[in-house]
Amino acid sequence: MVSLQKGQKVRLEKQGGGRLANVRMGLGWDPIKKKGFFGGMKEMSVDLDATALLYDGNNNRVDVVYFGQLKSKDGALRHTGDNRTGQGDGDDESILVALDQVSPSVQQIVFIVNSYGGHTFDMIENATCRAVDSDARDAELCRFELSGGQRIQAMVMAKLSRDGDGWTFTAIGAPVTQGRRIEQVEPAARACL
């Protein structure tokens, strides 16, 4: 497992070498705990949404996968569903990517996180984005710690880029102040292509 910093890249390969077939991009976060009315600690519910934006070689968006469209047109990407609280261990939202089935026209897949409900990142902690090998019992390939504590509604997390016969993962971490809707985050995503 590789822990990445902003801007770092890693070629996605099976542990021990070889091409990957299926990757799961996981997004995890924990809502911060606030002092309750009677003095105890209360965990908040924070709804963040993972989205994949698919771009061709001319940086035109050709598809999107999110809670409102759970599959890409080519069937290669599948969103596992919307988590509206952030509670529980592990990844809260995931997007499965069958790398060999991604349309040849798609050159980059940008992963964003936003809060349709208007929650801000100062309401979360322990936020991570990670790529795991779905064919090897979710063996973690790389991880990128997202910064919490900011008054932003969205972030461009990472991207997958075609790299010869494989794919490269790039950690991005670009904050977006107003990002309730995908359209508000897309300019920042395009800037990372």
Backbone as CSV, one residue per row, in Angstrom:
resi,resn,N_x,N_y,N_z,CA_x,CA_y,CA_z,C_x,C_y,C_z
1,MET,0.837,-1.180,0.000,0.000,0.000,0.000,0.882,1.243,0.000
2,VAL,0.499,2.215,-0.820,1.237,3.460,-0.948,0.367,4.593,-0.417
3,SER,0.927,5.410,0.477,0.233,6.582,0.976,0.738,7.786,0.182
4,LEU,-0.182,8.468,-0.494,0.194,9.551,-1.399,-0.072,10.924,-0.793
5,GLN,0.677,11.906,-1.276,0.466,13.310,-0.963,-0.085,13.976,-2.226
6,LYS,-0.630,15.184,-2.085,-1.154,15.919,-3.240,-0.149,15.925,-4.379
7,GLY,-0.637,15.622,-5.580,0.190,15.678,-6.774,0.982,14.411,-7.066
8,GLN,1.089,13.509,-6.130,1.848,12.284,-6.369,1.045,11.301,-7.210
9,LYS,1.775,10.497,-7.976,1.175,9.514,-8.874,1.727,8.137,-8.566
10,VAL,0.916,7.127,-8.901,1.372,5.745,-8.801,0.688,4.960,-9.921
11,ARG,1.455,4.136,-10.577,0.880,3.257,-11.605,0.141,2.139,-10.881
12,LEU,-1.099,1.902,-11.278,-1.898,0.874,-10.633,-1.548,-0.493,-11.203
13,GLU,-1.042,-1.347,-10.334,-0.679,-2.713,-10.712,-1.051,-3.643,-9.574
14,LYS,-1.198,-4.908,-9.902,-1.439,-5.904,-8.866,-0.231,-5.943,-7.936
15,GLN,-0.470,-6.270,-6.667,0.662,-6.428,-5.759,1.497,-7.584,-6.290
16,GLY,2.779,-7.352,-6.461,3.650,-8.354,-7.057,3.763,-8.196,-8.564
17,GLY,3.085,-7.177,-9.135,3.180,-6.901,-10.564,2.002,-7.449,-11.345
18,GLY,1.824,-6.961,-12.542,0.752,-7.410,-13.420,-0.368,-6.391,-13.527
19,ARG,-1.139,-6.521,-14.614,-2.245,-5.592,-14.884,-3.429,-5.856,-13.974
20,LEU,-4.046,-4.780,-13.567,-5.273,-4.855,-12.773,-6.473,-4.953,-13.705
21,ALA,-7.479,-5.683,-13.266,-8.719,-5.758,-14.032,-9.821,-4.933,-13.376
22,ASN,-9.936,-5.037,-12.045,-11.034,-4.384,-11.335,-10.521,-3.621,-10.121
23,VAL,-10.867,-2.349,-10.087,-10.454,-1.470,-8.999,-11.708,-0.900,-8.346
24,ARG,-11.648,-0.750,-7.045,-12.719,-0.059,-6.329,-12.138,1.217,-5.750
25,MET,-12.749,2.341,-6.122,-12.361,3.632,-5.561,-13.272,3.877,-4.368
26,GLY,-12.693,3.920,-3.183,-13.473,4.085,-1.963,-13.286,5.464,-1.357
27,LEU,-14.370,5.996,-0.829,-14.369,7.271,-0.121,-14.880,6.997,1.281
28,GLY,-14.116,7.394,2.273,-14.541,7.218,3.658,-14.402,8.512,4.435
29,TRP,-15.287,8.691,5.424,-15.218,9.856,6.297,-15.964,9.549,7.586
30,ASP,-15.632,10.294,8.614,-16.340,10.197,9.889,-16.874,11.580,10.239
31,PRO,-18.163,11.655,10.605,-18.679,12.937,11.079,-18.029,13.266,12.427
32,ILE,-17.759,14.542,12.656,-17.204,14.915,13.957,-18.273,14.737,15.020
33,LYS,-17.829,14.584,16.239,-18.756,14.473,17.363,-18.887,15.853,18.003
34,LYS,-20.114,16.224,18.306,-20.375,17.504,18.963,-20.992,17.253,20.321
35,LYS,-20.786,18.205,21.192,-21.365,18.100,22.529,-22.888,18.184,22.421
36,GLY,-23.552,17.199,22.993,-25.004,17.145,22.963,-25.640,18.087,23.962
37,PHE,-26.949,18.148,23.931,-27.723,19.058,24.784,-27.503,18.772,26.269
38,PHE,-27.357,17.488,26.635,-27.181,17.129,28.037,-25.728,16.810,28.383
39,GLY,-24.771,17.286,27.572,-23.357,17.149,27.886,-22.648,15.979,27.235
40,GLY,-23.354,14.977,26.761,-22.715,13.839,26.094,-22.273,14.203,24.687
41,MET,-21.504,13.319,24.078,-21.045,13.549,22.717,-22.037,12.923,21.740
42,LYS,-22.369,13.665,20.703,-23.326,13.217,19.703,-22.655,13.229,18.340
43,GLU,-22.772,12.097,17.600,-22.207,12.029,16.257,-23.201,12.616,15.275
44,MET,-22.726,13.505,14.439,-23.561,14.158,13.434,-23.751,13.205,12.249
45,SER,-24.671,13.496,11.388,-24.813,12.804,10.103,-24.347,13.768,9.028
46,VAL,-23.434,13.315,8.195,-22.905,14.151,7.121,-23.004,13.358,5.824
47,ASP,-23.694,13.916,4.849,-23.915,13.266,3.563,-22.950,13.831,2.526
48,LEU,-21.946,13.032,2.172,-21.045,13.368,1.076,-21.323,12.409,-0.074
49,ASP,-21.054,12.845,-1.282,-21.336,12.034,-2.460,-20.102,11.873,-3.324
50,ALA,-19.780,10.611,-3.641,-18.671,10.301,-4.545,-19.198,10.290,-5.978
51,THR,-18.432,10.881,-6.875,-18.813,10.978,-8.290,-17.587,10.712,-9.147
52,ALA,-17.807,10.054,-10.294,-16.753,9.858,-11.289,-17.149,10.602,-12.559
53,LEU,-16.262,11.449,-13.046,-16.455,12.177,-14.297,-15.506,11.573,-15.327
54,LEU,-16.039,11.132,-16.460,-15.241,10.461,-17.481,-14.988,11.421,-18.637
55,TYR,-13.707,11.560,-19.031,-13.311,12.514,-20.068,-12.592,11.816,-21.215
56,ASP,-12.806,12.332,-22.430,-12.104,11.801,-23.592,-10.757,12.506,-23.767
57,GLY,-10.062,12.206,-24.851,-8.742,12.775,-25.106,-8.742,14.273,-25.358
58,ASN,-9.913,14.853,-25.656,-10.034,16.301,-25.855,-10.571,17.001,-24.616
59,ASN,-10.565,16.292,-23.486,-11.056,16.812,-22.203,-12.540,17.158,-22.210
60,ASN,-13.302,16.461,-23.063,-14.754,16.599,-23.060,-15.336,15.528,-22.154
61,ARG,-16.284,15.935,-21.329,-16.938,14.949,-20.465,-17.849,14.087,-21.334
62,VAL,-17.671,12.759,-21.223,-18.471,11.829,-22.006,-19.453,11.033,-21.148
63,ASP,-19.282,11.060,-19.823,-20.170,10.307,-18.950,-19.956,10.761,-17.509
64,VAL,-20.885,10.363,-16.641,-20.791,10.651,-15.219,-21.435,9.495,-14.465
65,VAL,-20.853,9.146,-13.324,-21.412,8.114,-12.451,-21.515,8.723,-11.058
66,TYR,-22.738,8.706,-10.503,-22.978,9.267,-9.171,-24.255,8.635,-8.629
67,PHE,-24.739,9.106,-7.473,-25.905,8.479,-6.850,-27.153,8.538,-7.720
68,GLY,-27.211,9.463,-8.677,-28.363,9.592,-9.565,-28.231,8.822,-10.859
69,GLN,-27.045,8.350,-11.179,-26.776,7.504,-12.354,-25.718,6.508,-11.913
70,LEU,-26.159,5.350,-11.480,-25.276,4.391,-10.821,-24.341,3.626,-11.754
71,LYS,-24.544,3.691,-13.063,-23.669,2.983,-14.010,-23.263,3.892,-15.150
72,SER,-22.043,3.670,-15.652,-21.604,4.389,-16.842,-22.291,3.777,-18.064
73,LYS,-22.306,4.524,-19.162,-22.955,4.053,-20.392,-22.340,2.755,-20.893
74,ASP,-21.020,2.592,-20.718,-20.357,1.366,-21.181,-20.423,0.236,-20.157
75,GLY,-20.994,0.517,-18.983,-21.138,-0.495,-17.942,-19.870,-0.779,-17.153
76,ALA,-18.787,-0.062,-17.422,-17.502,-0.321,-16.776,-17.410,0.260,-15.366
77,LEU,-18.169,1.299,-15.077,-18.163,1.911,-13.741,-19.533,1.716,-13.098
78,ARG,-19.496,1.409,-11.795,-20.751,1.205,-11.067,-20.620,1.788,-9.668
79,HIS,-21.518,2.689,-9.339,-21.595,3.291,-8.000,-22.360,2.323,-7.107
80,THR,-21.865,2.069,-5.896,-22.501,1.083,-5.021,-23.655,1.643,-4.198
81,GLY,-23.907,2.941,-4.276,-25.047,3.526,-3.574,-24.669,4.672,-2.662
82,ASP,-25.677,5.417,-2.269,-25.510,6.643,-1.496,-25.511,6.358,0.003
83,ASN,-24.474,6.820,0.707,-24.425,6.762,2.170,-24.717,8.176,2.648
84,ARG,-25.786,8.350,3.396,-26.212,9.690,3.790,-25.783,10.109,5.179
85,THR,-24.950,9.286,5.861,-24.581,9.644,7.233,-23.075,9.701,7.471
86,GLY,-22.293,8.865,6.773,-20.859,8.772,7.042,-20.550,7.898,8.236
87,GLN,-21.559,7.313,8.840,-21.345,6.492,10.025,-20.949,5.078,9.625
88,GLY,-20.175,4.433,10.483,-19.706,3.077,10.229,-18.247,3.076,9.824
89,ASP,-17.647,1.896,9.844,-16.233,1.760,9.521,-16.035,1.545,8.025
90,GLY,-14.825,1.813,7.563,-14.466,1.531,6.172,-14.971,2.589,5.215
91,ASP,-15.049,2.203,3.945,-15.486,3.122,2.901,-16.983,3.373,3.031
92,ASP,-17.364,4.629,2.915,-18.774,4.991,3.000,-19.446,4.970,1.630
93,GLU,-18.713,5.317,0.588,-19.215,5.214,-0.785,-18.097,4.668,-1.650
94,SER,-18.488,3.878,-2.652,-17.500,3.269,-3.546,-17.980,3.316,-4.991
95,ILE,-17.006,3.390,-5.885,-17.274,3.281,-7.311,-16.370,2.175,-7.839
96,LEU,-16.991,1.141,-8.413,-16.261,0.014,-8.978,-15.898,0.327,-10.416
97,VAL,-14.644,0.032,-10.790,-14.166,0.318,-12.138,-13.584,-0.958,-12.731
98,ALA,-14.209,-1.458,-13.804,-13.680,-2.585,-14.574,-12.777,-1.971,-15.638
99,LEU,-11.482,-1.876,-15.339,-10.545,-1.114,-16.165,-10.517,-1.565,-17.621
100,ASP,-10.575,-2.859,-17.871,-10.517,-3.373,-19.244,-11.788,-3.106,-20.030
101,GLN,-12.868,-2.713,-19.337,-14.137,-2.470,-20.019,-14.422,-0.986,-20.242
102,VAL,-13.559,-0.127,-19.719,-13.758,1.315,-19.907,-13.628,1.617,-21.395
103,SER,-14.588,2.365,-21.919,-14.582,2.719,-23.336,-13.222,3.274,-23.750
104,PRO,-12.698,2.840,-24.913,-11.393,3.350,-25.374,-11.363,4.867,-25.528
105,SER,-12.515,5.496,-25.705,-12.537,6.954,-25.848,-12.254,7.664,-24.522
106,VAL,-12.454,6.977,-23.395,-12.221,7.581,-22.079,-10.732,7.529,-21.756
107,GLN,-10.141,8.703,-21.544,-8.713,8.795,-21.249,-8.436,9.093,-19.779
108,GLN,-9.390,9.763,-19.117,-9.211,10.107,-17.709,-10.546,9.993,-16.978
109,ILE,-10.466,9.539,-15.741,-11.634,9.460,-14.873,-11.302,10.264,-13.621
110,VAL,-12.044,11.332,-13.388,-11.794,12.209,-12.250,-12.834,11.905,-11.176
111,PHE,-12.366,11.705,-9.947,-13.235,11.399,-8.818,-13.370,12.636,-7.939
112,ILE,-14.617,13.025,-7.713,-14.883,14.179,-6.873,-15.763,13.756,-5.700
113,VAL,-15.764,14.569,-4.674,-16.685,14.399,-3.544,-17.338,15.750,-3.316
114,ASN,-18.659,15.716,-3.154,-19.360,16.965,-2.871,-20.513,16.685,-1.919
115,SER,-21.066,17.754,-1.377,-22.178,17.633,-0.441,-23.394,18.327,-1.020
116,TYR,-24.277,17.540,-1.608,-25.515,18.072,-2.166,-26.338,18.766,-1.078
117,GLY,-26.250,18.249,0.141,-26.993,18.830,1.268,-26.349,20.075,1.851
118,GLY,-25.177,20.463,1.353,-24.523,21.680,1.820,-23.624,21.516,3.033
119,HIS,-23.368,20.266,3.459,-22.426,20.056,4.567,-21.038,20.516,4.139
120,THR,-20.238,20.951,5.100,-18.882,21.389,4.801,-17.878,20.454,5.462
121,PHE,-16.657,20.482,4.968,-15.631,19.546,5.420,-15.163,19.810,6.846
122,ASP,-15.575,20.938,7.436,-15.244,21.150,8.845,-16.154,20.316,9.752
123,MET,-17.086,19.580,9.149,-17.982,18.696,9.894,-17.532,17.235,9.841
124,ILE,-16.358,16.990,9.208,-15.874,15.611,9.075,-14.422,15.509,9.522
125,GLU,-13.996,14.260,9.737,-12.600,13.953,10.023,-12.298,12.584,9.421
126,ASN,-11.031,12.224,9.384,-10.596,10.916,8.883,-11.078,10.649,7.465
127,ALA,-11.098,11.661,6.621,-11.559,11.485,5.249,-10.431,10.911,4.387
128,THR,-10.753,9.854,3.655,-9.767,9.213,2.786,-10.392,8.825,1.458
129,CYS,-9.543,8.752,0.477,-9.891,8.226,-0.835,-8.847,7.142,-1.082
130,ARG,-9.279,5.976,-1.566,-8.310,4.906,-1.780,-8.709,4.050,-2.951
131,ALA,-7.711,3.419,-3.543,-7.921,2.464,-4.632,-7.555,1.088,-4.105
132,VAL,-8.454,0.132,-4.319,-8.208,-1.236,-3.886,-8.392,-2.184,-5.063
133,ASP,-7.691,-3.313,-5.014,-7.797,-4.357,-6.032,-9.014,-5.215,-5.679
134,SER,-10.077,-5.066,-6.434,-11.322,-5.795,-6.143,-11.171,-7.298,-6.323
135,ASP,-10.196,-7.717,-7.119,-9.998,-9.143,-7.374,-9.104,-9.808,-6.336
136,ALA,-8.508,-9.036,-5.443,-7.595,-9.578,-4.435,-8.080,-9.223,-3.037
137,ARG,-9.346,-9.514,-2.779,-9.948,-9.266,-1.460,-9.750,-7.827,-0.992
138,ASP,-9.918,-6.908,-1.915,-9.810,-5.477,-1.624,-8.452,-5.081,-1.048
139,ALA,-7.389,-5.674,-1.573,-6.036,-5.283,-1.157,-5.823,-3.818,-1.542
140,GLU,-5.443,-3.015,-0.560,-5.282,-1.587,-0.797,-4.040,-1.331,-1.641
141,LEU,-4.220,-0.592,-2.735,-3.132,-0.246,-3.642,-2.518,1.095,-3.271
142,CYS,-3.372,2.072,-3.005,-2.898,3.393,-2.602,-4.003,4.116,-1.854
143,ARG,-3.575,5.105,-1.083,-4.490,5.863,-0.227,-4.064,7.327,-0.266
144,PHE,-5.072,8.192,-0.184,-4.833,9.625,-0.148,-5.716,10.202,0.948
145,GLU,-5.097,10.822,1.938,-5.832,11.432,3.046,-6.355,12.791,2.586
146,LEU,-7.673,12.963,2.635,-8.282,14.238,2.282,-8.263,15.128,3.507
147,SER,-8.088,16.397,3.309,-8.034,17.290,4.461,-9.441,17.679,4.886
148,GLY,-9.741,17.428,6.138,-11.005,17.868,6.724,-10.778,19.223,7.375
149,GLY,-11.755,19.712,8.086,-11.605,20.953,8.829,-11.739,22.211,7.999
150,GLN,-12.036,22.076,6.718,-12.158,23.258,5.869,-13.628,23.576,5.629
151,ARG,-13.918,24.842,5.429,-15.297,25.244,5.126,-15.505,25.207,3.614
152,ILE,-15.409,24.005,3.077,-15.635,23.783,1.647,-16.740,22.745,1.509
153,GLN,-17.394,22.725,0.356,-18.466,21.769,0.116,-18.054,20.643,-0.821
154,ALA,-16.879,20.735,-1.419,-16.485,19.718,-2.393,-14.977,19.669,-2.528
155,MET,-14.521,18.597,-3.168,-13.093,18.439,-3.430,-12.904,17.529,-4.644
156,VAL,-11.941,17.875,-5.475,-11.495,16.967,-6.523,-10.494,16.050,-5.834
157,MET,-10.861,14.770,-5.683,-10.047,13.842,-4.892,-8.839,13.320,-5.658
158,ALA,-9.107,12.697,-6.799,-8.051,11.981,-7.509,-8.502,11.718,-8.939
159,LYS,-7.585,11.190,-9.741,-7.976,10.800,-11.097,-7.229,9.545,-11.513
160,LEU,-7.859,8.813,-12.415,-7.223,7.696,-13.100,-6.965,8.140,-14.523
161,SER,-5.748,7.905,-15.018,-5.377,8.282,-16.382,-4.816,7.072,-17.095
162,ARG,-5.200,6.928,-18.357,-4.613,5.844,-19.156,-3.109,6.073,-19.248
163,ASP,-2.366,4.983,-19.109,-0.905,5.037,-19.108,-0.418,3.809,-19.880
164,GLY,-0.303,3.958,-21.206,0.057,2.807,-22.037,-1.056,1.781,-21.984
165,ASP,-0.736,0.574,-21.529,-1.757,-0.475,-21.428,-2.359,-0.567,-20.024
166,GLY,-2.044,0.407,-19.161,-2.559,0.398,-17.795,-3.128,1.747,-17.400
167,TRP,-3.162,1.976,-16.092,-3.730,3.198,-15.545,-2.838,3.743,-14.437
168,THR,-2.839,5.074,-14.292,-2.112,5.756,-13.231,-3.116,6.466,-12.329
169,PHE,-2.872,6.393,-11.018,-3.676,7.087,-10.017,-2.917,8.336,-9.608
170,THR,-3.571,9.491,-9.641,-2.971,10.754,-9.205,-3.796,11.333,-8.068
171,ALA,-3.143,11.640,-6.948,-3.799,12.291,-5.811,-3.902,13.781,-6.120
172,ILE,-5.084,14.366,-5.987,-5.275,15.775,-6.342,-5.582,16.636,-5.115
173,GLY,-6.704,16.440,-4.459,-7.037,17.200,-3.255,-7.302,18.674,-3.483
174,ALA,-7.955,19.033,-4.601,-8.258,20.436,-4.894,-9.590,20.830,-4.260
175,PRO,-9.589,21.781,-3.313,-10.825,22.180,-2.631,-11.720,23.046,-3.514
176,VAL,-13.029,22.922,-3.295,-14.027,23.731,-4.002,-14.974,24.298,-2.938
177,THR,-15.007,25.616,-2.809,-15.789,26.255,-1.746,-17.283,25.987,-1.900
178,GLN,-17.852,26.305,-3.042,-19.278,26.086,-3.303,-19.402,24.914,-4.269
179,GLY,-19.871,23.771,-3.776,-19.907,22.595,-4.628,-21.025,21.634,-4.303
180,ARG,-22.215,22.139,-4.170,-23.350,21.251,-3.881,-23.704,20.399,-5.089
181,ARG,-23.565,20.932,-6.297,-23.915,20.206,-7.519,-22.663,19.886,-8.318
182,ILE,-22.737,18.825,-9.082,-21.605,18.386,-9.903,-21.137,19.519,-10.813
183,GLU,-22.074,20.261,-11.389,-21.736,21.343,-12.321,-20.878,22.420,-11.661
184,GLN,-21.021,22.588,-10.348,-20.221,23.579,-9.634,-18.793,23.089,-9.411
185,VAL,-18.606,21.776,-9.385,-17.286,21.195,-9.122,-16.530,20.917,-10.412
186,GLU,-17.263,20.742,-11.499,-16.612,20.345,-12.754,-15.518,21.288,-13.236
187,PRO,-15.635,22.612,-13.133,-14.519,23.457,-13.568,-13.205,23.112,-12.844
188,ALA,-13.277,22.807,-11.565,-12.067,22.425,-10.828,-11.559,21.054,-11.298
189,ALA,-12.487,20.161,-11.639,-12.089,18.853,-12.162,-11.397,18.996,-13.507
190,ARG,-11.947,19.826,-14.377,-11.338,20.044,-15.702,-9.937,20.655,-15.581
191,ALA,-9.754,21.513,-14.585,-8.448,22.144,-14.385,-7.373,21.119,-14.019
192,CYS,-7.784,19.933,-13.579,-6.840,18.896,-13.164,-6.538,17.887,-14.266
193,LEU,-7.118,18.090,-15.443,-6.885,17.152,-16.551,-5.522,17.355,-17.184
